[in-house]
Amino acid sequence: MRRRTSSLNAKELNEISTTPLIDISMLLLVTFLITYPLMEHGLHVNLPKGKADELQPLRASNITLDAAGQLFLDERPIDAENLQLALEGIAREQPETTVFVRADRDLKYAQVIEVMRMLHAANLTRMALVTRAE
């Protein structure tokens, strides 16, 4: 005697349940939304206070000077010579790039001016000094 199974039951077994997939997607989305603002400013720099409008550039790079005077380009350590070469490359490939300069407030003014001189030498005219809100 043949066993009878309905095609409806077989059809239900062949379908993949999307509920766990949606749950995991939502969990990853929430995790990303929480951790992204923390990753944006990964290097700790004691910025000076100031008041300015917020910029929304199309393409941006960050130069950071920490309290010890160490240079970082987009959160990667770099020396002054390689920074100059990297800035010249950015200027050639993406001349409309906005460069945000983040410097510790306890640094000597001359160190910040040196970075600005490098930006000028590389013909990067769109730059902003980053401060923290008052």
N, C-alpha and C positions, 0 to 999 in steps of 0.2 A: 504494500500500500504506500502511495506517495505522500510525502509530507506537504501540507499546504501552508504556504506563507504568503502573506499579502505583499504586493509590490509597494504599498505605502510604508510598511515597516522597513523594508530594505532601502527605500529612498531616504528615510530619516537617518539611517545609520551611515549613509554615504556623505552626508552633509557635515561640514566642519562647523563647530560651534564658535561663533565670533565673540562671544561674551568675554572669555579670558583674554583674547587679543585686545579688545577695547579696554579692559581693566588695566592691562600692562601699559598700553599706550597712554592712558590718562595718568598713570603713576609716573611714567617717564617724563611726560609733559610737566607735571607739577614739580618734579625733582629739578628739571632743567630751569623752570621759571624761578625757583628758589635759589639755585646755585649760580646762575649766570651773573647777577649783580655782584656777587662776591668775587668771581673770577675776573671781572672787568678791570679792577684795580688791585691786582695781586701783590704788587710791591708796596711796602709801607713807606710812605714819605710824609713827613710832617709839613703839609702845605701851609703857606701863609693865608691869612684871611683876606677876602676881597669880595667885591660885588661886581658881577658882570652878567651879560646875557648868555643863555645857553646856545651853543653852536650845534648844528646838525649837518656835518659834512657828508659828502658822498663817499669819499675815501679818506681814511685817517691813519696816521701813525703816531706812536707815543715815544717821546724821549724822556727818560727819567734820570734824575741825578739824586742819589740817596745822600744821607748825612755824611757818609765817608767819601763822597765825591765820585763814586762808581757810576759809570754810564750804562744805561740799558736802552736798547731799541726794541720796542714792542715786547718788553719784559725779558729780553735775552741780554745777558751781559756782553758788552762790546767795548773796545778801546777807542780812543779818539781818532786814530788813523782809519780804522775800519768803519767807524761811524761816518766819517767824511765820504768814504767810498760808497757806503750804503745810501747816504743821502743823495749823492750824485746819480746813483742808479734809480732811486725813486723819482728824482726830477726828470730823468730821461723817459722812464716808462709811464709815469702818472704825474704830469706836471701840476694837476689840480688837487693833489693830495694836501690835506690840512695836517700840519704837524703840531701836536699838543706837547708842550714842554712842561714837565712836572719836576719841580726842584724843591728840595727840603729848605725850609725857611732859615735854617741856621748856616747854610752855605754862603761862601763869599760871593759877592755880586759878580766878580770877574769870571767865575766858573760858568755862570748862566750866560754871561755875555759871550764867552767862548763858543758855547753851543749855538747861540744866535748868529755868531760870525760864520759858523759852519753852514747853517741854513742859508745865509745870504750867499756864501761862496758856491753853494750847490744850486742857486737860483730857485729855491723854494720860498715863495713869497707869502704863502698862506700858512700862518702859524698863530698859535694862541698860548699864552701863559696860563696854566691851570692853577686856580686857587680853590680853597674850600669856602663854603658859604659862611657869612658872618652870623 
